[in-house]
Structures are given as structure tokens and as C-alpha cells.
Amino acid sequence: MKKTYKIEVDCANCANKMEDAAKKTTGVKNAVVNFMTLKMSVEFEEGQDPKEVMQKVRANCKKVEDDCEIFI
């Protein structure tokens, strides 16, 4: 399953950090952050609950970029 989320981030470098953090999250198969459109596309591993996984993604992104936001 793949979903797209609106994000809020200040710079392209920060967006890259968010993408890396999302990709390393358990339950995420792949993630792509587009700084120009302020969107994050997340592909979830089979059988994962997107809401639960996105809570972990948000927490991991906040660790690398504390002023970012993901609108779940």
C-alpha cells in the first residue's frame, strides 16, 4: 500500500534527512520526499497498519529534524 502525506519542512537538506529517517522505519518499504511539493510518499510493507507506522515515521523524522511536521 502506498500513501502520500503533506509535510512541512524548511529546506531541501532537511527533506532529505526526513526521507532517510522514514526509509529506516520498521514497516516502511520505501519513502520519497518531494521538497518542491512538500509531500512524502510512503510505501508500506505487506500487512502493516499505515497509521501505526506513520506515528513511528513522525517520531524518527523529529529526531533528525525537530521542526518538521507530517500531517497524518
C-alpha positions as CSV (number, residue, x, y, z in Angstrom):
1,M,0.0,0.0,0.0
2,K,1.2,3.5,-0.9
3,K,0.0,6.8,0.6
4,T,1.0,10.4,0.3
5,Y,1.2,12.9,3.1
6,K,1.5,16.6,3.3
7,I,4.7,17.7,5.1
8,E,6.2,20.9,6.4
9,V,9.9,21.3,6.2
10,D,12.3,24.3,5.9
11,C,14.9,23.2,3.4
12,A,15.8,20.5,0.8
13,N,18.6,19.1,3.0
14,C,16.1,18.7,5.9
15,A,13.7,17.0,3.5
16,N,16.5,14.5,2.6
17,K,17.0,13.8,6.3
18,M,13.3,13.1,6.7
19,E,13.3,10.8,3.7
20,D,16.3,8.8,5.1
21,A,14.6,8.6,8.5
22,A,11.4,7.4,7.0
23,K,13.1,4.7,4.9
24,K,14.8,3.3,8.1
25,T,11.5,3.0,9.9
26,T,10.1,-0.5,10.5
27,G,7.1,-1.2,8.3
28,V,8.2,1.2,5.6
29,K,9.2,-0.5,2.2
30,N,10.1,2.8,0.6
31,A,9.7,6.6,1.1
32,V,10.2,9.6,-1.1
33,V,10.1,13.2,0.0
34,N,9.5,15.9,-2.6
35,F,10.6,19.3,-1.1
36,M,9.1,21.3,-4.0
37,T,5.5,20.0,-3.4
38,L,6.0,19.4,0.3
39,K,4.8,15.8,0.1
40,M,6.0,12.5,1.4
41,S,5.0,9.3,-0.4
42,V,5.3,6.2,1.7
43,E,5.0,2.6,0.6
44,F,4.2,0.3,3.4
45,E,5.4,-3.3,3.9
46,E,2.7,-6.0,3.4
47,G,0.3,-6.3,6.4
48,Q,1.4,-3.1,8.2
49,D,-1.0,-0.6,9.6
50,P,-0.3,2.8,8.0
51,K,-1.4,4.8,11.0
52,E,0.8,3.0,13.4
53,V,3.8,3.0,11.0
54,M,3.4,6.8,10.4
55,Q,3.5,7.5,14.1
56,K,6.9,5.9,14.1
57,V,7.9,7.7,10.9
58,R,7.0,11.0,12.5
59,A,8.9,10.2,15.7
60,N,12.0,9.2,13.6
61,C,11.8,12.4,11.5
62,K,11.5,14.6,14.6
63,K,14.8,13.0,15.8
64,V,16.7,14.3,12.8
65,E,14.7,17.5,12.1
66,D,12.8,18.6,15.2
67,D,10.8,21.4,13.5
68,C,9.4,19.2,10.6
69,E,5.8,18.1,10.5
70,I,3.9,15.3,8.8
71,F,0.2,15.7,8.5
72,I,-1.2,12.2,9.1
